[in-house]
């Protein structure tokens, strides 16, 4: 046995230090929560009076959000915020998991909508503090995802088009930053288009109130193809790109009218060829991309062109707009991040509206990470924020709260690689005036 091994075996472990903080970096998003007035905002907006567990909703929502920020994916993970001196780096009283579970089950559809208003208002406040697009172009990606569950006790879970048991929430994300601008929990068997028209109306109204005064462009995949939604976008003055199903007979006929000389080669994968052209479909601009494999063996199996098309009202040449529409794929990065990094990998309750509330808390946590990175000058420009990276570098670090001459100090590890980044971010976040 090596000397190192003997040293490890001789090391005693005792959980008895009341001054330790496991996730000391929570002080960063917690500072932003104070500047945004999150607890008071929830108390003023979410009215659960008279319902069991409904008192003081602000501290309960903040407890759930902080749990998710620290990496929690279950309600009972809130207990890690009640250990040691973690309470000292949070601006609210952390509630017990049993209390939080009762609180989540107290929500109805109307109360979830009240929490949606909280999300919209925090968005306005964060954008007012400097995180918003201002009068610049705002690109929004709308997509749905499947939150898989197991067992038969999840109210509202069902088998959708993926044949996976779960819920089917719809989300709208900001392409530039990955912020979730609006989200809605839906039952598992929900059609992708279900509620899309109303969702878009609420989304656009929300970002306009939040301060987006410039051009807005929404991108959709073919699951959202709907003329009602296109009409709504036109009424709201929003530009769009919306994929269509090329298996549709009328769409296929329109594509067939494109002259061979009209197709323009574009850069694509090394093993494939791609071309772009456009035509008109029901007096709308239809841009078509066709692809095929160039590898001899693969081309023998799939020799024909595969077509991908979308409707749009954007100006510009077809090649540029096609490249812009393909960038819609970044929505998958944001969805993956809210699942893997902000608590949506698990929906914890058997009650549908409790899980809808959990989704809203996950959205708040997801956005707080991004706003902390943006306003705290953590993430370089043109680089998307990843929750797991922020958590590893700046949140999940050990600390100790000490009191010297009546001055409280949070002592953090020496030689921490991201110490300067953390202190710089904390200084910037503390400089933000508390907003109302």
Order of alpha helices (4+ residues) and beta strands (2+ residues): alpha-beta-alpha-alpha-alpha-alpha-alpha-beta-beta-beta-beta-beta-beta-alpha-beta-alpha-beta-alpha-beta-beta-beta-alpha-beta-alpha-alpha-alpha-alpha-beta-beta-alpha
